[in-house]
Amino acid sequence: MTGLSDLSPGSYTIVGKIREGCSGDEKYKLEKDGKFFLLRVGCKAKASEKKKAFDRLKSYADKDLNINKPVEFGTADDKFYSIVSWVDGTPIMDIIKKDVSKNYYRLGMKVGIELKKLHSVCQADTNTDWSEIVKKKASLFLENYRRMNIEIARGRSAERYIEENIRLISDRPQTVLHGDFHWNNCVADETGNIGIIDFSGNDTGDPWYDFGGLLWALEYSDSFANGQIDGYFGVPPSGFWSVFKFYTALYAFEHLTYNNGTSEDIKNRISNAERMLKVFGDDFELKLPLFRKTNDFTGENGN
């Protein structure tokens, strides 16, 4: 990027560009005095929004959370930039995909414990009406699904489940959400410590909503998913599974909604949505998901 050095005061060295993510911002790994940082650069029109997110991170800086810590924010010409500390580690997705034959229950437990900690230490915006937010999401996603004029496997049953069980979301407790908590936004370092990245503290809602990202890991590892749930709860409360099933259906229709309009992308998203819904059976009929029915998912030698 031309003129990048002008955006960030100080003697930072650019280590490399980060290509993952879909925010539209440019991201770079920086180094200074032997420490690493994350630089985000974007259009100045988003500066106010990004500054609020940066300032929110300050309120979590003294918490026992392994997340990006705010360092510096500024603008230059037509760009904004923010610098936060680097969270070291390998993405959980890469760890699991490297050898899908392993048992990742213990790794999942560590992630679940960190998610619980995140939900516990962050203060929520009590003015947020989560029930209304979910109703609007459901209306938008289902309306879009009908406009697509397609029928996915288990789609009718999932659609009906959302419509008949929207009451489950009423009076749900609220906390600060990660908002995009999944296996590529969690990392593990060489000592096994878990870090959480891409957390802004911007979203408030039902803490169980953050389990939707498990649907990606479930394509490769039931043991990791079970570990995350057990690490978070110990023993999941009886009401968890019906709410998780609701969010599974919502997540699948949301995934369909944000296609780019190409036949290839729509085809891939249909495949993903059908796989997500199958977690609750061939006709989305199960009360307990298939990955939870395994006789032994803990594994004595789990990572």
Salt bridges, closest charged atoms under 4 A:
ASP25 OD2 - ARG40 NH1 3.36
ASP25 OD1 - LYS46 NZ 2.55
ASP25 OD2 - LYS50 NZ 3.10
GLU26 OE1 - LYS17 NZ 3.31
ASP55 OD2 - LYS51 NZ 2.89
ASP55 OD1 - LYS58 NZ 3.44
ASP64 OD2 - LYS117 NZ 3.61
GLU114 OE2 - LYS117 NZ 3.13
GLU132 OE2 - LYS135 NZ 3.79
GLU143 OE2 - ARG147 NH1 3.07
GLU151 OE2 - ARG156 NE 3.09
GLU159 OE2 - ARG146 NH2 2.58
GLU163 OE2 - ARG146 NH2 2.72
ASP180 OD1 - HIS182 NE2 3.42
ASP198 OD1 - ARG40 NH2 3.43
ASP206 OD2 - ARG172 NE 2.86
ASP210 OD2 - HIS119 NE2 2.82
GLU219 OE1 - ARG275 NE 3.57
ASP230 OD1 - ARG292 NH2 2.63
ASP265 OD2 - ARG269 NE 2.92
ASP282 OD1 - LYS278 NZ 3.95
